[in-house]
Amino acid sequence: MKKFAKNLIKTCFYIFLVLMFLLLLLFCLFQFGLLDNFVAVRFDPDKLVFSTSQVCMTDYNNNEITHNNQLKKNLSFEDIPQSTIDAFVSIEDKDFYKHHGINYKRILKASLKNLSKFSFHEGASTITQQLIKNTHLTSEKTLKRKFNEVVLARTLEKNLTKDEIMTAYLNAIYFGNGTFGISEASQRYFSKNTKDLSLVESATLAGIIRSPKTYSPILNPDNCIKRRNLVLSEMYKDGKITNEEYINAKNSKLTLNLNKNFLGYNDYYNAAIDEACEKLKISEKDLILKGCKINTYLNQDLQKVTTNEINKLENYTSTLCDGLILTIENKSGGITSFIGKSDYNLLNAKKQPGSVLKPIISYAPAIENNIIVPSTPILDEQITINNYTPHNYKNKYHGFISAKTALANSYNVPSVKIIDYVGIENAKKFANKLGLNFDKNDASYSIALGGLTNGLHIKDIANCYQAFANSGKYIRASFIKSIENSEGKTIYKNMKLETSVMKDSTAYLITDMLKESVKSGTCKKLNLKNLHIASKTGTVGSTKNHKNTDLWNISYTVDQTMCVYIGASLEELPSNVTGSNAPTNIAQSIYLNTKNTREDFERPKSIVEKDINELEYSKHHKLLLANSSTPDRYKVKMLFPIDNIPLESSSMFDNIEDFQIDGKKVNDKIEISFTCQKYLNYTLFCQNEDNVRVVKKISDFDGKIKIYDDKVKPGNFYSYYVVATFQNSDKTEKQSNTIKFYLA
């Protein structure tokens, strides 16, 4: 062990000597400018204005998209408070005003620390190097990139003053949540100009940049405070603030004043940038530096309408809230418009779906597996299944109803019963094919009502409805058609891969059920003239105070799927603001202010229409085919998948069942009672010694009836019986029992 330790120390010493030699060599080369001609990237002062740079992006018609962010502004040195500059210098580069772009002492210190820990986590970049890295170089972690960074940093120091470098740095640095530059960050987090930043606010912003997500004041406020206090500590050590200023600032709370006009990631441009970075595995900065061009599916006319709606979001809710509108072209899967309003990236956030999950998790898998059809009768009642007790809205239950009616009105109990028929795991496997992934704890019946552990991404849920509109073919929704490099060569193309995730009959029947929601259910506000719209609402409530947290309307036509989401922001939404009003009203306004197809959904050949015996259905809750003897008035047409048509026909009109009558004396009258069937005609006869007479004829009556015969006299015998016949024919008849009376 001692020998090993001695060898290790010896090895480390040799490595140290080599590093010192290389460091000395680089110092000499840089000092005399001997490496300047070997740099692959040339210094360009125009690139320093990174905060005004943007990726070239085009819409669906190849027109350029202009990214308008009202908070972006390049500041001059005089606009930046000294406390802000001191904060960044203390935490990022204490010797900024002493070195010439490279801090050799810091490099040596970092090297020794990395050597002692056998790692390479400790960095030594100066503010000058960071500026070069962020404006001239990609993020690749190679020696070549580091070499270019060091040489260009020296060049930068020769061309700009320290104050100019600091200004460019603060105008270019990334502060998280889609925020570039100190001006934008000041407005984003504190709703104020940079010149008005306090010491605490300056320290907060300086603390963010090392890891904008980890130290985000929105996403991770505790981490943000710890990092801010470290900045303050370094400023105190550097003599930039007094002990009293340090103590007061350190003990202050994190007070944000978020700018509500800031869209951040929640606009089409930034969403497309995010997708491009994901596809190419590079950063936004690298997209800009590489001169990439992004071709999107954006419809700018539609985007103007949806932006107008999101800007008046609070008019629909009467309170501050988050909101998002997303539209997808069904045939391509291209996202044609997107706009949101939130302190968070709404596309990355998981939300509770509520009832918009019902068609996906309960009804569609049940239809797909021939367990139900839209006309299947379901008893809507108070139930408990495996210790789970679902409740309908306002605890109202409706007896036997069709699955179609249950979904159109978003009743809870039927959805739970249906997922019980399907099996929770089978239902989840079906939803997985539509791009939805659930937490391992999502294993209870609450999933049938959209009650999940962590929720789902908004875009993914909207994408499921696109598959219903697209005859069961799933195409992953995308902002981007293609990406080109600076030479015009296509380096990425959206392949629009179609996956058949359900039968076209299932997709059509779900669509037909959701059209009923527009006609008579929770989406009636979308029952617009000459438009064929299928839609579903969702309302997620809080059990604590009976207010709402998430509101949905997802709707689609033949051409387009639209998702409108509203979520609680600073406070929960009033209980009277639900999915059937606020988001549905927004959807209605968008349909009324845009051009939409008048085309209806085409019924596939896999769907057939059959005559069902309406009386069997309404009275006995049986789904039986009408036969040749069924009167037309008792036939109702219903839709079925061709592989799940009812096999049994009704014999209701083939024969009349036996029935009995009862009777008694009531004063000077005779009371006859019996149970009528609506589809039969009844004639009550009275017979005595003299003749047979008709007491009364009954038709179109359902249920028990009482008939009184007052044309009787004492001292006579009377016999009563009833003859029943079908309404459409008197050839078949059935006679009841006979009851006899004697009036004394």
C-alpha positions in Angstrom: 0.0 0.0 0.0 2.9 2.4 0.9 4.6 1.6 -2.4 1.4 2.3 -4.3 0.9 5.7 -2.5 4.5 6.6 -3.3 4.1 5.8 -7.0 0.8 7.7 -7.1 2.5 10.9 -5.6 5.3 10.5 -8.1 2.9 10.2 -11.0 0.9 13.2 -9.9 4.2 15.2 -9.6 5.2 14.4 -13.1 1.7 15.3 -14.4 2.0 18.6 -12.6 5.4 19.4 -14.2 4.0 18.6 -17.6 1.0 20.9 -17.0 3.2 23.7 -15.8 5.4 23.3 -19.0 2.4 23.3 -21.2 0.9 26.3 -19.4 4.2 28.2 -19.7 4.4 27.3 -23.4 0.8 28.5 -24.1 1.5 31.7 -22.1 4.5 32.5 -24.3 2.6 31.7 -27.5 -0.3 33.8 -26.6 1.8 36.7 -25.4 3.6 36.9 -28.7 0.4 36.2 -30.8 2.0 33.1 -32.5 -1.2 31.1 -32.5 -3.6 33.6 -34.0 -3.2 32.3 -37.5 -4.2 28.7 -36.4 -7.7 29.6 -35.2 -10.5 28.0 -37.2 -13.0 30.7 -36.2 -12.4 34.4 -36.8 -13.3 37.1 -34.3 -16.5 39.0 -35.5 -17.6 42.0 -33.3 -21.1 41.8 -34.9 -21.6 38.4 -33.2 -21.2 39.9 -29.8 -24.8 41.3 -30.0 -26.2 37.8 -29.5 -29.4 38.9 -27.7 -30.7 40.4 -31.0 -29.7 37.4 -33.0 -32.2 34.7 -34.0 -32.5 31.6 -36.1 -33.9 32.0 -39.6 -37.4 30.5 -39.5 -40.1 30.1 -42.1 -43.8 29.4 -42.0 -45.9 26.8 -43.9 -45.8 29.0 -47.0 -42.1 29.6 -46.7 -42.5 33.2 -45.5 -40.0 34.3 -42.9 -41.1 34.4 -39.2 -40.1 37.4 -37.2 -39.6 36.7 -33.6 -40.9 39.7 -31.6 -39.9 39.8 -28.0 -40.7 43.2 -26.5 -38.3 42.6 -23.5 -35.1 42.2 -25.5 -32.9 45.2 -25.4 -29.1 45.8 -25.6 -27.9 48.1 -22.9 -24.9 50.4 -22.8 -22.4 50.3 -19.9 -24.0 53.4 -18.3 -27.3 51.5 -18.0 -25.9 48.9 -15.7 -25.6 49.5 -11.9 -22.2 49.0 -10.3 -23.6 46.5 -7.9 -24.7 44.4 -10.8 -21.2 44.4 -12.4 -19.6 43.7 -9.0 -21.9 40.7 -8.4 -21.0 39.1 -11.7 -17.3 39.8 -11.3 -17.2 38.4 -7.7 -18.9 35.1 -8.6 -17.7 34.6 -12.2 -14.3 36.2 -12.6 -12.7 38.1 -9.7 -9.6 39.1 -11.7 -11.6 40.3 -14.7 -10.2 43.8 -14.6 -6.6 42.5 -14.1 -6.1 39.7 -16.7 -5.9 39.9 -20.5 -8.6 37.4 -21.3 -6.9 34.4 -19.8 -6.5 33.8 -16.1 -3.4 31.6 -15.9 -3.5 31.6 -12.1 -7.1 30.3 -12.1 -6.2 27.7 -14.8 -3.4 26.4 -12.5 -5.7 26.3 -9.5 -8.4 24.5 -11.4 -5.9 22.0 -12.8 -4.6 21.2 -9.3 -8.1 20.7 -7.9 -9.1 18.5 -10.8 -5.9 16.5 -10.4 -6.5 16.0 -6.7 -10.0 14.8 -7.3 -9.1 12.8 -10.5 -11.9 14.7 -12.4 -12.3 17.6 -14.8 -15.3 19.3 -13.3 -13.5 22.5 -12.2 -13.6 25.2 -14.9 -11.4 28.2 -15.3 -13.2 30.3 -17.9 -13.0 34.1 -17.6 -15.9 36.4 -18.4 -14.1 37.1 -21.7 -13.9 33.4 -22.5 -17.6 33.0 -21.6 -18.5 35.8 -24.0 -16.5 34.2 -26.8 -18.0 30.8 -26.1 -21.5 32.1 -26.1 -21.2 34.2 -29.3 -18.6 32.6 -31.5 -18.3 28.9 -30.6 -20.5 25.8 -30.4 -20.9 23.9 -27.1 -18.9 20.9 -28.2 -16.5 19.8 -25.4 -13.3 19.3 -27.3 -9.7 20.6 -27.0 -10.1 22.3 -30.4 -13.0 24.3 -29.2 -11.2 25.3 -26.0 -8.1 26.3 -28.0 -10.2 28.5 -30.3 -11.9 30.0 -27.2 -8.6 30.9 -25.5 -7.1 32.5 -28.7 -10.3 34.4 -29.5 -10.5 35.7 -25.9 -7.1 37.2 -26.3 -8.1 38.8 -29.6 -11.3 40.2 -28.0 -9.2 41.8 -25.2 -7.1 43.6 -27.8 -10.2 45.0 -29.6 -12.5 46.0 -26.8 -12.1 47.7 -23.5 -13.0 45.9 -20.3 -16.2 47.9 -19.9 -17.2 47.0 -23.5 -16.6 43.3 -22.8 -18.6 43.4 -19.6 -21.5 45.1 -21.4 -21.5 42.7 -24.3 -21.3 39.8 -21.8 -24.3 41.0 -19.8 -26.3 41.6 -23.0 -25.6 38.0 -24.2 -25.7 35.7 -21.2 -28.6 33.2 -20.7 -30.7 33.6 -17.6 -33.1 30.6 -18.0 -36.8 30.4 -18.9 -36.1 31.6 -22.4 -34.4 34.8 -21.2 -31.3 36.2 -22.9 -29.5 39.3 -21.6 -29.6 41.3 -18.4 -32.2 43.7 -19.7 -34.6 40.9 -20.5 -33.8 39.2 -17.2 -34.5 42.3 -15.2 -37.9 42.7 -16.9 -38.6 38.9 -16.7 -38.1 38.4 -13.0 -38.6 41.8 -11.5 -40.6 43.8 -14.1 -38.0 46.7 -13.9 -35.3 48.3 -15.9 -31.7 47.0 -15.2 -30.6 50.4 -13.9 -33.2 50.1 -11.1 -31.9 46.6 -9.9 -31.2 46.4 -6.2 -28.2 44.7 -4.7 -30.3 41.6 -3.8 -31.8 41.4 -7.3 -28.3 41.8 -8.9 -26.9 39.0 -6.8 -29.9 36.8 -7.7 -29.4 37.3 -11.4 -25.6 36.7 -11.1 -26.4 33.4 -9.3 -28.7 32.1 -12.0 -26.3 31.9 -14.9 -24.1 29.0 -13.8 -27.0 26.6 -14.1 -30.2 28.5 -15.2 -32.4 25.5 -14.5 -30.9 24.4 -11.2 -30.9 28.0 -9.8 -34.1 29.2 -11.4 -36.0 31.5 -9.0 -39.2 30.1 -10.5 -38.5 26.4 -10.6 -36.0 26.1 -7.7 -36.4 29.1 -5.4 -34.5 27.4 -2.5 -31.5 26.7 -4.7 -31.7 30.2 -6.1 -31.5 31.7 -2.6 -28.5 29.6 -1.6 -26.7 30.6 -4.8 -27.6 34.3 -4.3 -26.2 34.2 -0.8 -23.0 32.7 -2.1 -22.7 35.7 -4.6 -23.3 38.1 -1.7 -20.6 36.3 0.4 -18.1 36.7 -2.4 -19.0 40.3 -2.9 -18.4 40.9 0.8 -15.0 39.1 0.7 -14.0 41.2 -2.3 -14.9 44.4 -0.4 -17.7 45.3 -2.8 -20.3 45.6 0.0 -20.2 46.3 3.7 -20.9 43.7 6.5 -24.3 45.4 7.2 -25.3 45.3 3.5 -24.3 41.6 3.3 -26.3 40.7 6.4 -29.4 42.6 5.3 -29.2 41.2 1.8 -28.6 37.6 2.9 -31.6 37.6 5.2 -34.0 39.1 2.6 -36.7 36.9 1.0 -36.7 36.0 -2.7 -39.2 38.5 -4.0 -40.1 38.2 -7.6 -42.4 40.4 -9.7 -42.8 38.3 -12.8 -43.6 40.1 -16.0 -47.0 38.9 -17.2 -46.4 40.1 -20.8 -43.4 37.7 -21.1 -44.2 34.6 -23.1 -40.8 33.0 -22.7 -40.9 29.5 -24.2 -44.7 29.7 -24.7 -44.7 31.0 -28.3 -44.2 29.3 -31.7 -40.6 30.5 -32.3 -39.2 29.2 -29.0 -41.1 26.0 -29.2 -39.7 25.3 -32.7 -36.2 26.2 -31.4 -36.6 23.7 -28.6 -37.7 21.0 -31.0 -34.8 21.8 -33.3 -32.3 21.6 -30.5 -33.8 18.2 -29.4 -33.6 16.8 -33.0 -30.1 18.0 -33.7 -28.8 17.6 -30.1 -27.4 21.1 -30.0 -28.1 24.4 -28.2 -30.0 27.4 -29.5 -26.7 29.3 -29.6 -25.2 26.6 -31.8 -28.3 26.8 -34.1 -27.5 30.5 -34.5 -23.8 30.0 -35.0 -24.3 27.3 -37.5 -26.7 29.5 -39.5 -29.5 27.0 -39.5 -32.8 27.6 -41.2 -35.9 26.0 -39.7 -38.9 25.4 -41.9 -42.1 25.0 -39.9 -45.9 24.3 -40.3 -46.9 27.7 -38.9 -50.1 29.3 -40.3 -49.5 33.0 -39.5 -53.1 34.0 -40.0 -54.3 31.4 -37.5 -51.5 32.4 -35.1 -52.7 36.0 -35.1 -56.2 34.8 -34.1 -54.9 32.5 -31.3 -52.5 35.2 -30.0 -55.4 37.6 -29.8 -57.3 35.1 -27.7 -54.5 34.4 -25.3 -54.0 38.1 -24.8 -57.5 38.4 -23.5 -57.4 35.2 -21.5 -58.4 36.9 -18.2 -61.6 38.2 -19.9 -62.8 34.6 -20.0 -61.8 33.7 -16.4 -61.9 37.0 -14.5 -58.6 36.0 -12.7 -54.9 35.6 -13.5 -54.2 32.2 -15.0 -52.1 30.2 -17.4 -53.3 29.5 -20.9 -52.3 27.6 -24.0 -53.8 27.2 -27.5 -52.4 24.6 -29.9 -53.6 23.5 -33.3 -52.5 20.5 -35.4 -53.1 19.8 -39.0 -54.5 16.2 -38.9 -53.0 14.8 -42.1 -49.4 15.9 -41.6 -49.3 16.2 -37.8 -47.8 19.6 -38.3 -48.5 22.2 -35.5 -50.0 25.1 -37.3 -50.3 27.5 -34.3 -49.1 27.7 -30.7 -49.3 30.4 -28.1 -49.2 30.3 -24.4 -49.1 32.5 -21.3 -47.4 31.3 -18.2 -44.3 31.7 -15.9 -43.4 28.1 -16.9 -42.8 26.3 -20.1 -46.2 24.9 -20.6 -45.2 22.4 -23.2 -42.7 20.8 -20.8 -45.1 20.8 -17.8 -47.3 17.9 -16.9 -51.0 18.7 -16.3 -53.9 16.7 -14.9 -56.1 15.8 -17.9 -59.4 15.3 -16.2 -62.2 14.2 -18.4 -60.4 14.8 -21.7 -58.7 11.4 -20.9 -62.0 9.5 -20.9 -62.3 8.9 -24.6 -58.6 7.7 -24.7 -58.4 5.6 -21.6 -62.0 4.1 -21.3 -64.2 4.4 -24.3 -61.8 3.9 -27.2 -60.1 0.7 -25.9 -63.6 -0.7 -25.0 -64.8 -0.1 -28.5 -61.6 -1.3 -30.1 -61.9 -4.6 -28.2 -65.6 -5.1 -29.0 -66.6 -4.7 -25.3 -69.0 -1.8 -26.0 -70.5 0.1 -28.8 -71.8 3.7 -28.5 -75.4 2.5 -28.0 -74.4 0.0 -25.2 -76.8 0.7 -22.2 -74.9 1.5 -19.0 -76.5 2.0 -15.6 -75.3 5.3 -14.2 -75.6 4.8 -10.4 -73.8 5.2 -7.2 -71.2 2.4 -7.0 -68.1 1.2 -5.2 -65.6 -0.9 -7.2 -62.6 -2.4 -5.3 -62.9 0.3 -2.6 -63.1 3.1 -5.2 -66.3 5.2 -5.2 -66.6 7.6 -8.1 -69.1 10.5 -8.0 -70.8 12.3 -10.8 -70.9 16.1 -10.9 -73.2 17.4 -8.1 -73.8 13.7 -7.3 -76.5 13.4 -9.9 -77.1 9.9 -11.4 -79.2 9.1 -14.5 -80.1 5.4 -14.6 -79.7 3.5 -17.8 -78.1 5.6 -20.5 -76.1 4.9 -23.7 -72.3 5.0 -23.7 -72.7 7.8 -26.2 -74.8 9.9 -23.9 -72.5 9.2 -21.0 -69.4 10.5 -22.9 -71.2 13.4 -24.4 -72.2 14.6 -20.9 -69.0 13.5 -19.3 -70.6 11.4 -16.5 -68.0 9.8 -14.3 -69.6 6.5 -13.2 -69.9 5.0 -16.7 -66.3 5.8 -17.5 -65.2 3.9 -14.4 -67.5 1.0 -15.2 -66.1 0.8 -18.8 -62.5 0.8 -17.7 -63.4 -2.0 -15.3 -64.7 -4.0 -18.3 -61.5 -3.3 -20.3 -59.0 -3.7 -17.4 -56.8 -0.9 -16.3 -53.6 -2.3 -17.7 -55.2 -3.0 -21.1 -56.5 0.5 -21.2 -53.0 1.9 -20.4 -51.5 -0.2 -23.2 -54.0 1.2 -25.6 -53.1 4.8 -24.5 -49.4 4.0 -24.8 -49.9 3.5 -28.5 -51.2 7.0 -28.7 -48.0 8.4 -27.2 -49.1 8.6 -23.5 -46.9 7.3 -20.7 -48.1 6.9 -17.2 -46.5 6.8 -13.8 -46.2 3.3 -12.2 -48.6 4.5 -9.5 -51.4 5.2 -12.1 -53.1 1.9 -11.4 -56.4 2.8 -9.7 -59.8 3.5 -11.2 -59.2 7.2 -10.8 -57.3 7.0 -14.1 -60.7 6.6 -15.9 -61.5 10.2 -14.7 -58.1 11.6 -15.6 -56.8 11.5 -12.1 -53.1 10.8 -12.4 -50.0 10.9 -10.2 -48.0 13.4 -12.3 -50.3 14.3 -15.2 -49.5 14.3 -18.9 -48.0 16.8 -21.4 -50.6 19.0 -23.1 -49.3 18.4 -26.6 -49.4 14.6 -26.1 -53.0 14.7 -25.1 -54.0 16.9 -28.1 -52.0 14.5 -30.3 -54.3 11.6 -29.2 -57.4 13.4 -30.6 -55.6 14.0 -33.9 -55.5 10.2 -34.2 -59.3 10.1 -33.7 -59.7 12.7 -36.5 -57.2 10.8 -38.7 -59.1 7.5 -38.9 -57.0 5.9 -36.2 -53.6 6.8 -37.6 -51.2 8.5 -35.2 -48.6 11.0 -36.4 -46.4 12.6 -33.7 -47.1 16.3 -33.7 -44.3 18.5 -34.8 -43.4 22.2 -35.2 -40.7 21.5 -37.8 -41.0 20.4 -41.4 -37.2 20.5 -42.1 -33.9 22.1 -41.0 -31.2 23.4 -43.4 -27.6 24.3 -42.7 -25.9 27.5 -43.8 -25.3 26.0 -47.2 -29.0 25.1 -47.8 -28.5 21.4 -47.3 -31.3 19.6 -45.4 -29.9 18.2 -42.2 -33.3 17.1 -40.7 -36.6 16.3 -42.2 -39.8 15.4 -40.4 -40.8 12.0 -41.9 -44.5 12.2 -40.8 -44.5 8.5 -39.9 -48.1 7.2 -39.6 -48.8 4.4 -37.1 -52.2 2.7 -37.1 -53.1 2.6 -33.4 -56.8 1.7 -33.7 -59.4 0.5 -36.2 -60.9 3.2 -38.3 -64.3 2.1 -37.0 -63.1 2.9 -33.4 -61.9 6.3 -34.4 -65.1 7.1 -36.3 -67.4 6.0 -33.4 -65.4 8.1 -30.9 -65.8 11.0 -33.3 -69.5 10.4 -33.6 -69.8 10.3 -29.8 -67.9 13.5 -29.4 -70.0 15.2 -32.1 -72.9 14.4 -29.8 -71.1 16.3 -27.1 -71.2 19.3 -29.3 -74.9 18.7 -30.2 -76.3 18.1 -26.8 -73.5 17.7 -24.2 -70.8 19.7 -22.5 -69.5 21.3 -25.7 -72.8 22.9 -27.0 -71.1 26.2 -27.5 -69.3 24.7 -30.5 -72.6 23.7 -32.2 -71.9 26.2 -35.0 -73.8 26.4 -38.3 -72.3 24.3 -41.2 -69.4 23.1 -39.1 -68.9 19.5 -38.2 -66.9 19.5 -34.9 -66.2 16.8 -32.4 -65.1 18.0 -28.9 -64.5 17.0 -25.3 -64.2 19.2 -22.2 -62.4 18.6 -19.0 -62.5 20.2 -15.6 -60.1 19.3 -12.8 -61.1 20.5 -9.3 -59.4 20.8 -6.0 -60.8 18.8 -3.2 -59.6 21.3 -0.6 -61.7 24.3 -1.5 -63.9 23.1 -4.4 -62.1 25.4 -6.8 -60.6 24.4 -10.2 -57.0 23.9 -11.3 -57.1 22.7 -14.9 -59.7 23.4 -17.7 -59.7 21.9 -21.1 -61.4 21.9 -24.5 -60.1 19.7 -27.2 -62.0 19.8 -30.5 -61.4 18.7 -34.1 -62.7 18.9 -37.6 -61.7 16.8 -40.6 -58.7 19.1 -41.1 -57.6 20.3 -37.7 -57.3 19.5 -34.0 -57.3 22.3 -31.5 -56.5 22.2 -27.8 -57.3 25.1 -25.4 -55.9 24.7 -21.9 -56.4 27.0 -18.9 -54.6 26.4 -15.6 -54.4 28.0 -12.2 -51.6 30.4 -11.8 -51.2 32.4 -8.6 -54.5 31.2 -7.3 -57.0 28.5 -8.2 -59.8 29.2 -10.6 -63.4 29.9 -9.4 -65.7 26.9 -9.3 -68.0 28.4 -11.9 -65.2 28.6 -14.4 -65.2 25.2 -16.0 -64.1 23.4 -19.2 -67.5 23.8 -20.7 -67.3 27.6 -20.6 -63.9 29.4 -20.6 -61.8 27.2 -22.9 -64.8 26.2 -25.0 -65.7 29.9 -25.4 -62.1 30.5 -26.6 -62.4 27.6 -29.1 -65.7 29.0 -30.3 -64.2 32.4 -30.9 -61.3 30.9 -32.9 -63.7 28.8 -35.1 -65.8 31.9 -35.8 -62.8 34.0 -36.7 -61.0 31.6 -39.0 -61.7 29.7 -42.2 -62.8 26.1 -41.5 -63.8 23.2 -43.7 -67.5 22.4 -44.1 -66.7 18.8 -44.8 -68.1 16.1 -42.5 -66.2 13.1 -41.3 -66.4 10.2 -43.8 -68.0 7.0 -42.5 -65.7 4.1 -43.2 -66.9 0.8 -44.7 -66.1 -0.9 -41.4 -69.2 0.9 -39.9 -72.7 -0.3 -40.6 -76.1 1.1 -39.6 -78.7 -1.4 -38.1 -82.3 -1.1 -37.0 -82.7 -1.7 -33.3 -85.9 -2.5 -31.5 -86.4 0.8 -29.6 -88.8 -0.6 -27.1 -86.4 -3.4 -26.1 -83.7 -0.8 -25.7 -85.7 1.8 -23.7 -87.8 -0.6 -21.6 -85.6 -3.6 -21.1 -82.1 -2.0 -21.8 -81.4 -4.7 -24.4 -79.6 -4.1 -27.6 -81.6 -6.3 -30.0 -82.1 -6.0 -33.7 -85.5 -5.2 -35.1 -87.1 -8.0 -37.1 -89.6 -8.0 -39.9 -92.6 -7.8 -37.5 -91.2 -4.8 -35.7 -93.3 -1.7 -36.6 -91.3 1.2 -38.2 -92.2 3.5 -35.3 -90.3 1.2 -33.0 -87.2 1.0 -35.1 -84.2 3.2 -34.4 -81.0 3.2 -36.5 -77.7 2.8 -34.6 -74.1 2.6 -35.7 -71.9 -0.5 -35.2 -68.5 -1.8 -36.1 -68.9 -4.4 -38.8 -67.2 -6.9 -36.4 -69.5 -6.2 -33.5 -73.1 -6.2 -34.7 -75.8 -7.5 -32.3 -76.5 -11.2 -33.1 -79.9 -11.5 -31.5 -83.2 -10.1 -32.9 -86.2 -9.1 -30.8 -89.3 -11.3 -30.9 -91.3 -8.7 -29.1 -93.7 -8.3 -32.1 -93.9 -11.9 -33.0 -96.3 -13.0 -30.2 -98.2 -11.3 -27.4 -97.3 -12.5 -24.0 -99.9 -13.8 -21.6 -101.3 -11.1 -19.2 -103.7 -11.0 -16.3 -106.4 -8.6 -15.2 -107.6 -7.9 -11.7 -110.9 -6.4 -10.5 -113.0 -5.4 -7.5 -116.2 -3.6 -6.6 -115.9 0.0 -5.7 -119.3 1.3 -4.4 -121.6 1.0 -7.4 -118.8 0.6 -9.9 -116.5 -2.2 -11.1 -112.8 -1.5 -11.2 -110.6 -3.4 -13.7 -106.8 -3.0 -13.6 -103.9 -4.5 -15.6 -100.5 -3.6 -17.0 -100.3 -2.1 -20.5 -97.5 -2.3 -23.1 -97.2 0.8 -25.2 -96.9 -1.1 -28.5 -100.3 -3.0 -28.0 -103.9 -2.0 -28.4 -106.3 -3.1 -25.6 -110.0 -3.5 -25.6 -111.9 -4.1 -22.3 -115.1 -6.1 -22.8 -118.1 -6.6 -20.4 -120.5 -9.5 -20.9 -123.8 -10.1 -19.1 -126.9 -12.2 -19.8 -128.1 -9.7 -22.4 -125.0 -8.8 -24.5 -121.3 -8.1 -24.8 -120.2 -4.5 -24.9 -116.9 -2.6 -25.1 -116.1 -0.7 -21.9 -113.0 1.0 -23.2 -110.2 0.9 -25.8 -106.6 1.8 -24.8 -103.6 2.5 -27.1 -100.1 4.1 -26.6 -100.2 3.6 -22.9 -97.4 2.1 -20.9 -97.8 0.8 -17.3 -100.6 -0.1 -14.9 -104.0 1.3 -15.7 -107.4 1.3 -13.8 -110.7 1.4 -15.7 -114.1 1.9 -14.0 -117.4 0.6 -15.4 -120.3 2.6 -14.0 -122.9 1.1 -16.4 -123.8 -1.8 -14.2 -127.0 -2.5 -12.3 -127.8 -4.5 -9.1 -129.1 -8.0 -9.4 -126.9 -8.9 -12.5 -123.9 -11.0 -13.3 -121.0 -9.4 -15.2 -117.9 -10.9 -16.8 -114.8 -8.9 -17.8 -111.9 -9.7 -20.1 -109.4 -7.8 -22.2 -108.2 -8.5 -25.8 -104.8 -7.3 -26.8 -103.6 -6.8 -30.4 -100.5 -5.3 -32.1 -101.0 -1.8 -33.2 -100.0 -2.5 -36.8 -102.1 -5.6 -37.1 -105.2 -7.1 -35.6 -104.4 -10.6 -36.9 -102.5 -11.5 -33.8 -104.4 -11.2 -30.5 -104.2 -12.4 -27.0 -107.1 -12.6 -24.5 -106.7 -12.1 -20.8 -108.3 -14.1 -18.0 -112.0 -13.5 -17.2 -113.2 -12.0 -13.9 -116.9 -12.4 -12.8 -118.9 -10.2 -10.5 -122.5 -10.3 -9.1 -124.1 -7.1 -7.9 -126.6 -7.8 -5.2 
